[in-house]
Amino acid sequence: MRLEPRIEDKTVRLAETGLSRPADSATMGTVEDRLRQALLRRKKLVIQDPSRVSSAVLLPLYFKNGEYHLLFIQRTTRVRDHKGQISFPGGAYEEGDGTLLKTALREATEEVGIAEEDVRVLGELDDFRTIGSSYVISPYVGVIPWPYDLKVDEWETEETIEVPLSALLDKRNVREDRDILDGEVVPTFFYHYRDKVIWGATARVLHHFLGIVAGICRSE
């Protein structure tokens, strides 16, 4: 088993990178292509653990009001695991899925109504283990058009939450701690946005993704 890598917190000036300034479709396409290339160049860390349930999530990325946002959901207290937590759309692999990417896209359709054909998949992130439940999460990053007519499954999803990347990259909005995962000490993160706190495996996936975004910004 592995210790998930830490990403150094840095203040990133998104307005100087094209990730938060007003842009035309050509500029937006360039930004998204840079992110896609960054995801393709890296080697994914894969966790193969038969004692855990394979699952996948989609990180829905979209451009709104002059900057990129991520879409999260807050789970209801009716779901079996991670009750009331903020997460990305996603869930457990099902036999008919064929691939974990299909799992992520299927769950995004079921939970918030994002059609598979409307997602431009940019790439995948490292696998992550959950703490307190027995899942391995395979995350995928995908761009969706905006505005979008979301259709929320109210049994699973309490609400959708839109968070700008600029807020997530602001180190004043994140707190780091430590936890124990399978006998190892691992970093944990708490992202604060308005009255919401993103924590747990979702925050570790988010921190990993933001490290890649920050690398793109620094390469400018």
Rosetta blueprint (number, residue, H / E / L):
1 M L
2 R L
3 L L
4 E L
5 P L
6 R L
7 I L
8 E L
9 D L
10 K L
11 T L
12 V L
13 R L
14 L H
15 A H
16 E H
17 T L
18 G L
19 L L
20 S L
21 R L
22 P L
23 A L
24 D L
25 S H
26 A H
27 T H
28 M H
29 G H
30 T H
31 V H
32 E H
33 D H
34 R H
35 L H
36 R H
37 Q H
38 A H
39 L H
40 L H
41 R H
42 R L
43 K L
44 K L
45 L L
46 V L
47 I L
48 Q L
49 D L
50 P L
51 S L
52 R L
53 V E
54 S E
55 S E
56 A E
57 V E
58 L E
59 L E
60 P E
61 L E
62 Y E
63 F E
64 K E
65 N L
66 G L
67 E E
68 Y E
69 H E
70 L E
71 L E
72 F E
73 I E
74 Q E
75 R E
76 T L
77 T L
78 R L
79 V L
80 R L
81 D L
82 H L
83 K L
84 G L
85 Q L
86 I E
87 S E
88 F L
89 P L
90 G E
91 G E
92 A E
93 Y L
94 E L
95 E H
96 G H
97 D H
98 G L
99 T L
100 L H
101 L H
102 K H
103 T H
104 A H
105 L H
106 R H
107 E H
108 A H
109 T H
110 E H
111 E H
112 V H
113 G L
114 I L
115 A L
116 E H
117 E H
118 D H
119 V L
120 R E
121 V E
122 L E
123 G E
124 E E
125 L L
126 D L
127 D L
128 F E
129 R E
130 T L
131 I L
132 G L
133 S L
134 S L
135 Y E
136 V E
137 I E
138 S E
139 P E
140 Y E
141 V E
142 G E
143 V E
144 I L
145 P L
146 W L
147 P L
148 Y L
149 D L
150 L L
151 K L
152 V L
153 D L
154 E L
155 W L
156 E L
157 T E
158 E E
159 E E
160 T E
161 I E
162 E E
163 V E
164 P E
165 L H
166 S H
167 A H
168 L H
169 L H
170 D L
171 K H
172 R H
173 N H
174 V E
175 R E
176 E E
177 D E
178 R E
179 D E
180 I E
181 L E
182 D L
183 G L
184 E E
185 V E
186 V E
187 P E
188 T E
189 F E
190 F E
191 Y E
192 H E
193 Y E
194 R L
195 D L
196 K E
197 V E
198 I E
199 W L
200 G H
201 A H
202 T H
203 A H
204 R H
205 V H
206 L H
207 H H
208 H H
209 F H
210 L H
211 G H
212 I H
213 V H
214 A H
215 G H
216 I H
217 C H
218 R H
219 S L
220 E L
